[in-house]
């Protein structure tokens, strides 16, 4: 239930020393203030970058085109970044519904997955694009180049099954492994003789329980001596990678996604290294994630998440010394190394996604593409790290990011609380133009990593099991109370909003609490049981994990189905829904609106018939922002403000 538009995601400060007299605009004169960006401008500036991959042919990555709502292929040429491939080619994998691994570089060019889910090869100059698959009933993702055999490895999804396959330059497809419910992007050793991958079985999600596999690759390109490597205790393994002939992976079987070396000879086993008790990756919703990689001569680059902020650390193979680099950035993805250089996507609070090149020995950072100033001529509101203390013994504190309004008045600002999607996902302290849109209009904004979010260890992530619609709502409420108690926002004007599963959290908060002035659901879940019957295979066991088996806990399902409690929502609600949504189908929102109307409520709703799960078209995104601003503005005005506007 996570919404992925393209690519997006440290804190630039904290609440320590922040004055409690923060105030906001009364909205007067906004329409005439040229420094305030419009909704259309906010959506147009959100250029995101990701799926970076490197080979001897060069550096390649994907970049969103906001005007078209699609991803395009880019390459770093001798003259700077250039777009590659035909003008009409949009790139995106749909494996598992969320894709990932739609790009893989080889020594001659790059393999890509088009919107039609077929694999193509584009040479490094971009003047040749060859279709490799004609498999209309299948989707491909998790691409990895097998350079020694001039082929690409991939996860193939068709007929409700997945396989690990190889596709040659002539388009010949070979099944390498099958029989598991799900596969991830494989890793191939530098000499091309070994391969590693992970798999998982229903009803698990990949952050609950997975299996690590290895095999030898024979002279015929087929696998032999396939073997799985169970973790010592239950855990989620992700991102296997070879450093020479040594295999490494991230596993959370000791409580955190930390690096482990796997001895694959003899009896083998999992060998730990000294690593802090931090997650070194986030929840693997997509294939092909890379949060760690060897940098040569025993050195490593690894991401660590600290209270929601991604930190990039380099370790030396000679001394083992570790240094933190690129401190201006708050999240890192797609770590790749070549020629003593580390390449990655860096995300920061006041600039667009940057393609970074970092010297693996000195830590010197250079932006080689992207990284544009996000708001030229206007200072962005920066995220402040907040910690909300636990209220009960044994309960966890929660973290989030608070953004102050950019215009001042004598009044405390209204507050917008954002519940991230997933719900097993996270909010990061990175540039989000929609957050800036609200801050420029006098709102304070807080993104909350409630219990169940990733990046805070396995126990915190698993705390949502059976308790969705309960602990997430409790955490949103106590975040609102905490911010109001410090005088950072007006406790009488608090709004809550969310997308997909975040919309569900917002609805449950509106049902169970009088804390919120109004709420917004963007293609939010309203009927988990109906969704359970219709959702795609990847998440088919997820709802039972979130709420428990409906056979064992029927009361829990009734209590936490917003549709059954529409009459309890007494504050205003606004809904947004795409007509082509295959994840949270339109009937979910339509039924909720009708139930509220039957209860005498008057919800506001907006439909986008040409949109799916997550709005991709720039005009539709802007329309949603403008309608939401009108809604929030109306319901955040005080009685005397409204009286002054009466004729």
Long-range contacts (C-beta under 8 A, 24 or more apart in sequence): 1-421, 1-422, 1-423, 1-500, 1-501, 1-504, 1-525, 1-539, 1-542, 1-583, 1-584, 2-98, 2-285, 2-421, 2-422, 2-424, 2-425, 2-500, 2-501, 3-421, 3-499, 3-500, 3-523, 3-613, 3-614, 4-98, 4-99, 4-285, 4-286, 4-614, 5-48, 5-64, 5-614, 5-615, 5-616, 6-48, 6-50, 6-62, 6-64, 6-71, 7-48, 7-49, 7-50, 7-51, 7-62, 7-64, 7-333, 7-345, 7-353, 8-46, 8-48, 8-347, 8-353, 8-430, 8-432, 9-310, 9-330, 9-331, 9-333, 9-347, 9-428, 9-430, 10-309, 10-310, 10-311, 10-327, 10-329, 10-330, 10-331, 10-349, 10-429, 11-307, 11-308, 11-309, 11-330, 11-349, 11-383, 11-384, 11-385, 11-401, 11-429, 12-330, 12-349, 12-350, 12-382, 12-383, 12-384, 12-429, 13-382, 13-383, 13-384, 13-385, 14-384, 14-385, 14-386, 15-384, 15-385, 15-386, 15-402, 15-486, 15-488, 18-384, 18-404, 18-488, 20-486, 20-487, 20-488, 21-487, 22-404, 22-405, 22-412, 22-413, 22-444, 22-487, 22-488, 22-489, 23-405, 23-408, 23-409, 23-410, 23-411, 23-412, 23-413, 24-405, 24-407, 24-408, 24-409, 24-411, 24-412, 24-413, 24-414, 24-442, 24-443, 24-444, 25-405, 25-407, 25-408, 25-409, 25-441, 25-442, 26-409, 26-411, 26-442, 26-641, 27-441, 27-442, 27-633, 27-637, 30-441, 35-377, 35-378, 36-440, 36-441, 37-375, 37-378, 37-433, 37-436, 37-437, 37-440, 38-622, 39-437, 39-621, 39-622, 39-623, 39-625, 39-626, 39-629, 40-618, 40-619, 40-622, 42-433, 42-434, 42-436, 42-437, 42-622, 42-625, 43-433, 43-434, 43-618, 43-621, 43-622, 43-625, 44-618, 45-352, 45-374, 45-375, 45-433, 46-432, 46-433, 46-434, 47-352, 47-353, 47-370, 47-372, 48-352, 48-353, 49-74, 49-345, 49-352, 49-353, 49-354, 49-355, 49-369, 49-370, 50-333, 50-334, 50-345, 50-353, 51-100, 51-101, 51-102, 51-103, 51-288, 51-334, 52-333, 52-334, 52-336, 52-343, 52-344, 52-345, 52-355, 53-103, 53-104, 53-105, 53-110, 53-334, 53-336, 54-105, 54-336, 54-337, 54-338, 54-343, 55-105, 55-106, 55-107, 55-110, 55-145, 55-147, 55-338, 56-107, 56-338, 57-105, 57-106, 57-107, 57-108, 57-109, 57-110, 57-124, 58-105, 58-124, 59-105, 59-343, 59-355, 59-368, 60-84, 60-103, 60-105, 60-110, 61-103, 61-334, 61-345, 61-355, 61-369, 62-91, 62-102, 62-103, 63-370, 66-618, 67-618, 69-616, 69-617, 69-618, 70-115, 70-616, 71-102, 73-103, 73-110, 73-112, 73-122, 74-369, 75-110, 75-124, 75-126, 76-355, 76-368, 76-369, 80-369, 81-355, 81-369, 81-370, 82-126, 83-126, 84-110, 84-122, 84-126, 85-112, 85-120, 85-122, 85-126, 85-129, 86-129, 89-114, 89-120, 89-129, 90-114, 90-115, 91-115, 93-117, 93-139, 93-140, 93-141, 93-142, 93-287, 94-139, 94-141, 95-139, 95-140, 95-141, 95-142, 95-155, 95-157, 95-162, 95-287, 96-141, 96-157, 96-182, 96-286, 96-287, 96-536, 96-538, 97-536, 97-538, 97-539, 97-582, 97-583, 98-285, 98-286, 98-538, 99-141, 99-286, 99-287, 100-141, 100-142, 100-185, 100-285, 100-286, 100-287, 100-288, 100-289, 101-141, 101-142, 101-143, 101-144, 101-154, 101-155, 101-185, 101-286, 101-287, 101-288, 102-141, 102-143, 102-288, 103-143, 104-143, 104-144, 104-145, 104-152, 105-145, 106-145, 106-147, 106-150, 106-152, 107-145, 107-147, 111-143, 111-145, 111-152, 112-143, 113-139, 113-140, 113-141, 113-143, 119-143, 119-152, 119-154, 119-167, 121-152, 121-169, 130-169, 131-171, 132-167, 132-168, 132-169, 132-171, 133-167, 133-171, 133-173, 134-171, 135-173, 141-185, 141-287, 141-288, 142-183, 142-184, 142-185, 142-186, 142-287, 142-288, 143-185, 143-288, 144-185, 144-186, 144-187, 144-188, 144-288, 146-188, 146-192, 147-192, 148-191, 148-192, 149-192, 149-221, 151-221, 153-186, 153-188, 153-195, 155-183, 155-184, 155-185, 155-287, 160-537, 164-197, 166-221, 174-221, 174-222, 176-222, 176-223, 177-213, 177-215, 177-223, 177-226, 180-211, 182-206, 182-538, 184-210, 184-238, 184-284, 184-287, 185-287, 185-288, 186-240, 187-240, 187-241, 187-242, 187-247, 188-217, 188-242, 189-242, 189-244, 189-245, 190-242, 190-244, 191-245, 192-217, 193-217, 194-242, 194-245, 194-247, 195-223, 196-240, 196-241, 196-242, 196-247, 196-249, 197-240, 198-237, 198-238, 198-240, 198-249, 202-537, 202-540, 202-541, 203-540, 203-541, 203-542, 203-544, 203-545, 204-541, 205-424, 205-539, 205-541, 205-542, 205-545, 206-236, 206-238, 206-283, 206-284, 207-236, 207-283, 207-284, 207-424, 207-454, 207-461, 208-236, 208-462, 208-545, 209-234, 209-235, 209-236, 210-235, 210-236, 210-237, 210-238, 211-237, 212-237, 212-240, 212-249, 212-251, 212-262, 214-247, 214-262, 214-264, 227-264, 229-262, 229-264, 229-268, 229-270, 231-270, 232-270, 235-458, 236-458, 238-281, 238-284, 238-289, 239-281, 239-284, 239-289, 239-290, 239-291, 239-292, 241-290, 241-292, 241-293, 241-294, 243-294, 243-298, 243-300, 244-294, 248-292, 248-294, 250-280, 250-281, 250-291, 250-292, 252-279, 252-457, 252-458, 255-457, 255-458, 255-459, 256-280, 256-457, 256-458, 257-281, 257-458, 259-292, 259-300, 259-302, 276-304, 277-457, 278-304, 278-305, 278-306, 279-304, 279-305, 279-454, 279-455, 279-456, 279-457, 280-304, 280-305, 282-425, 282-426, 282-454, 282-455, 283-422, 283-424, 283-425, 283-426, 283-454, 283-461, 285-422, 285-425, 289-333, 290-333, 290-334, 290-335, 290-336, 291-332, 291-333, 291-335, 292-335, 293-335, 293-336, 293-337, 293-342, 294-337, 295-337, 295-340, 295-342, 295-360, 296-337, 296-340, 296-360, 299-360, 299-361, 301-335, 301-337, 301-342, 301-344, 301-358, 301-360, 302-335, 303-331, 303-332, 303-335, 305-426, 305-455, 305-456, 307-385, 307-387, 307-399, 307-456, 308-385, 308-399, 308-400, 308-401, 308-426, 308-427, 308-428, 308-429, 308-449, 308-453, 308-455, 308-456, 309-385, 309-428, 309-429, 310-347, 310-428, 312-344, 312-346, 312-358, 314-342, 314-358, 314-360, 314-363, 316-361, 323-363, 325-358, 325-363, 325-365, 326-356, 326-358, 326-365, 329-354, 329-356, 330-383, 330-428, 330-429, 330-430, 331-428, 331-429, 331-430, 346-371, 347-428, 347-430, 347-431, 348-430, 348-431, 349-380, 349-382, 349-383, 349-429, 349-430, 349-431, 350-374, 350-375, 350-380, 350-382, 350-431, 351-431, 352-431, 374-431, 374-433, 374-436, 375-436, 378-406, 378-440, 379-406, 380-431, 380-436, 381-405, 381-406, 381-435, 381-436, 381-439, 381-445, 383-429, 383-430, 383-447, 385-429, 386-446, 386-479, 386-482, 386-483, 388-448, 388-475, 388-478, 388-479, 388-482, 389-482, 391-478, 396-451, 396-456, 396-460, 396-463, 398-448, 398-449, 398-450, 398-451, 398-475, 398-478, 398-479, 399-449, 399-456, 400-427, 400-446, 400-447, 400-448, 400-449, 400-479, 401-427, 401-428, 401-429, 401-446, 401-447, 402-444, 402-445, 402-446, 402-483, 402-488, 403-435, 403-436, 403-438, 403-439, 403-444, 403-445, 403-446, 404-439, 404-444, 404-488, 405-439, 405-440, 405-441, 405-442, 405-443, 405-444, 406-439, 406-440, 406-442, 407-440, 407-441, 407-442, 409-442, 411-490, 411-638, 412-487, 412-488, 412-489, 412-490, 413-442, 413-443, 413-444, 413-489, 413-490, 414-442, 414-443, 414-444, 414-489, 414-490, 414-493, 414-494, 414-495, 414-517, 414-632, 414-636, 415-443, 415-444, 415-445, 415-446, 415-480, 415-483, 415-484, 415-488, 415-489, 415-490, 415-493, 415-494, 415-495, 416-443, 416-444, 416-445, 416-446, 416-495, 416-496, 416-497, 416-632, 417-446, 417-448, 417-476, 417-479, 417-480, 417-494, 417-495, 417-496, 417-497, 417-516, 418-445, 418-446, 418-447, 418-448, 418-496, 418-497, 418-498, 418-502, 419-448, 419-450, 419-472, 419-476, 419-496, 419-497, 419-498, 419-502, 419-503, 419-505, 419-506, 419-509, 420-447, 420-448, 420-449, 420-453, 420-498, 420-502, 421-498, 421-499, 421-500, 421-501, 421-502, 422-452, 422-453, 422-454, 422-500, 422-501, 422-502, 423-450, 423-452, 423-453, 423-464, 423-468, 423-472, 423-501, 423-502, 423-504, 423-505, 423-546, 424-452, 424-453, 424-454, 424-461, 424-464, 425-453, 425-454, 426-453, 426-454, 426-455, 427-453, 434-625, 437-625, 437-629, 438-629, 438-632, 441-629, 441-633, 443-632, 443-636, 444-483, 444-488, 444-489, 446-479, 446-480, 446-483, 448-475, 448-476, 448-479, 450-475, 450-476, 450-505, 451-475, 464-546, 465-545, 465-546, 466-545, 466-546, 466-547, 466-548, 466-553, 466-556, 468-501, 468-504, 468-546, 468-547, 468-560, 469-504, 469-505, 469-508, 469-547, 469-560, 470-560, 472-505, 472-508, 473-505, 473-508, 473-509, 473-512, 473-513, 476-505, 476-509, 477-509, 477-513, 477-515, 480-515, 480-516, 481-515, 492-517, 493-517, 493-635, 493-636, 495-519, 495-520, 495-632, 495-635, 495-636, 496-520, 497-521, 497-522, 497-628, 498-522, 498-524, 499-523, 499-524, 499-614, 500-524, 500-525, 500-583, 500-584, 500-613, 500-614, 501-525, 503-584, 504-528, 504-562, 507-562, 507-569, 507-573, 507-592, 508-560, 508-562, 510-569, 510-571, 510-573, 511-562, 511-565, 511-568, 511-569, 512-568, 514-570, 514-571, 516-571, 517-571, 517-572, 517-635, 517-636, 518-571, 518-572, 518-573, 518-574, 518-631, 518-632, 518-635, 519-569, 519-571, 519-572, 519-573, 519-574, 520-573, 520-574, 520-575, 520-576, 520-628, 520-631, 521-573, 521-574, 521-575, 521-576, 521-589, 521-592, 522-575, 522-576, 522-624, 523-576, 523-577, 523-578, 523-581, 523-583, 523-584, 523-588, 523-589, 523-613, 523-614, 524-575, 524-584, 524-588, 524-589, 525-562, 525-584, 525-588, 526-561, 526-562, 526-563, 526-588, 526-589, 526-591, 526-592, 527-561, 527-562, 527-563, 527-588, 527-591, 527-592, 528-557, 528-560, 528-561, 529-557, 529-561, 530-587, 530-588, 531-584, 531-585, 531-588, 534-585, 535-583, 536-582, 536-583, 562-592, 563-591, 563-592, 563-595, 566-592, 566-595, 566-596, 566-598, 566-599, 566-601, 567-595, 567-596, 567-599, 567-600, 567-601, 569-596, 569-601, 570-601, 572-602, 572-603, 572-604, 572-631, 572-635, 573-601, 573-603, 573-604, 574-603, 574-604, 574-605, 574-606, 574-627, 574-628, 574-631, 575-603, 575-604, 575-605, 575-606, 576-605, 576-606, 576-608, 576-615, 576-624, 576-627, 576-628, 577-605, 577-606, 577-607, 577-608, 578-607, 578-608, 578-609, 578-610, 578-611, 578-612, 578-613, 578-614, 578-615, 579-607, 579-608, 579-609, 579-610, 579-611, 580-609, 580-610, 580-611, 580-612, 581-611, 581-612, 581-613, 582-612, 582-613, 583-612, 583-613, 584-613, 604-631
